Amino acid sequence: MSNPLTEDYLRWLIPQIRDVEQSPTYWDLFRTMFEKEFEWFVPNDDNRLQDGLELREEYCHDNHIRYGSLNYLGPACFLEVLIGLSRRMEFAAGGSARGWAWHFVENLELSRMTDPLTRRKQRKVDEILDTAIHRTYTPDGVGGFFPLAWPDEDQTQKEIWYQMAAYINELNPDH
C-alpha cells in the first residue's frame, strides 16, 4: 500500500474502531482487514457493502477531496463493512459505533491478534475473515459478526441485516 491517499484513508478508518493511542496496537490486523475484499453471497448483503463504500464518500467530503478519488480501491473491504455495520448498530441499538466496531472484533475473536502479526497469527486472521465472509461459521452465528444463543434459523443463510436484528433482540429483548 504505497499510495499516500490510501494510507491516509486507512488512518482515518482505524480510530472508528479503537483509540489509536491504546495499547496493545492492532495496525497489522486493521491493515489486513483493509486489504481483504468483502464478498457477498446472500441477497441484499450488497447493501452492507454499500454502507462500507459510503465511508469513502464521507472521507472525501471531510478532507475536501473530489468524490470518487478512492474508486481505485475497488469493492468494499472487510474493515469498511465492519465500520458500516457498527454505525447501523449504533442507530438501531444505541451505544457508540466505535464500541460496536470493537465488539465485532471481539465476536470474531480477532482481539487477540495484536501487533506484530506473526505468520501463524496472520494465517489465523485470514481464516477468521474468510469464515465470516464465506459464511462457514456455525448455524448459530458463532464465527460471524452476530453469534446468537437462541437462533430461530441458520444464520449462515440469513441476510446480515436480519442477523443484526436477531442479535439486537437477544441483547435487549425489550428493545
N, C-alpha and C positions, 0 to 999 in steps of 0.2 A: 504494500500500500504506500506508494511513493508520492501520490498526489496530495499536495497541501490542503486542498479543499476537502478531500475525503478524510484526512486526518482531523481537520477542524470539526467536521460534522460528527465524527466519532467522539471527539472530546466534548461536543455539545450533547450527545446522547447519554453518555455514561452517568453524569450526575442525576439523570432522571431515574436511575436505578439505585444508586448508592452514592453517598457523600464521598468524593474522591480523596478527602483528607483522612478517612478512616483506615485503620489497619485491621486485618491484612488487606492487601491490594488484590485486584481481580482484573488487571489490564489484559492479561493474556486470555482469560476466559471471555471477556467482553469483545475483544478483537475477534476471537474465534466465532462468537455468536454473530458478529457483524459480517464476517466473511461467509457465513452459511446461509444460502438461499432457503427461504421458507416456501415449500411447495404445498399446494392444497389438493385434496382428493375428494372431499365431501362437498356437495353442492352448498353454495353460499359462504364457504370458508374464504373465498376470494375477497369477501368484504373485510375480513381481518387483515388481509394483506394490504387492502386499500387504506385501512387505518394506519398501518405502518408507513405507507408511502406518503401519507399526509404530513408526517413528521418532516419529510424533506421540504415540503412547501413551507411549513412553519419555520424551519431553519433558514430557508432563503429569505423569507419575509423579515425575520428577526435580524438578519445580517445584511439586509438591503442588497441581496444578490438576485439576479434575474431568475425567475421561476424556470424550472427545467434545468438549472445548472448541474443538478445531481442525477439527471436522467441516465448518464453513462454508467451509474451503479447497477442498472438493470432491475430485476424483480426485487421485491421486499426481502429483507434479510430477517433472520430469526430474532435478532436484537430489536429491530423495528417493530415486529409483530408483538413481541413481549411488552414493549413500552406502550404500544397501541392498546393492547388488552388491559394493561394496568390503568390506563385512562378511562376505559369503559367501566372497569370495576370501581374506580373512584366515583364515577357518576351513578352507577347502579347500586353500590353497596356502602358508599361513604368511605371514610378514611382518606389516605393520600395515595396518589398514583405511584409515587416513589416507594411507599410502603408496600403497595400491592406488587410492584415490579420485583422487589426483593422477596416477597412472599412466594412468587412464582419461581424465582431462582431456588428457593428452599424446597418448594414442592418437587422441583425437577432434580433435587439432590445435587445441585451444582455449587452450593455454598461452600463445599469442602475443596473446591478447585481453585485454591489461592495461587498467587504468583510464587515462583515461576511454574508454568505448566511443563512438567516433565513429559517424556514420550508416553509414559504409562497414563498419566493424568490426561494428556491430550487425546489418547485413544478413548478413554472413558467419557470425556466431554463429547467427542464425536458420536459415540454410541448413544449417549443420552439425547443429544439433539436429533439424531436420526430416529430414535424411538418416538420422540414427541411429534416430529414431522410426519413420519410414515405410519403413525398410529399403531405401533406394535406394542403399546403399553397394555396393561391388563384391562379387562372389560369394566372394572370399577374406576378406571381413570388413573390408577397408580402408575407413574412413569410419564404422565402428561401434566398439563398445567393445573387440572382440576380433579384431584383424587377425591372420590366420594366414599363415605362409609356405607351408604344405603342407596346404591344406584337402582333406578327403575328399569334401565335398559343398558345395553352395551355402549359404553361411552366412545369406543373406537369408531362407532357408526354414526354418532351424533355430531351435528354441526357444532363448532366451537362455541358459538353464541348460546346454544341450548345447554352445553356443558357448563358454561359460566353461570347460567341461570340456576341450574340444579345445584351448583356449588354454593351460590349465594343463599339458596333456600336451606341448604344444610347448615351453613354457618349461622344463619339467622332465620329460623323458621317463621318468625312473626313479621318479617320484612315485607 
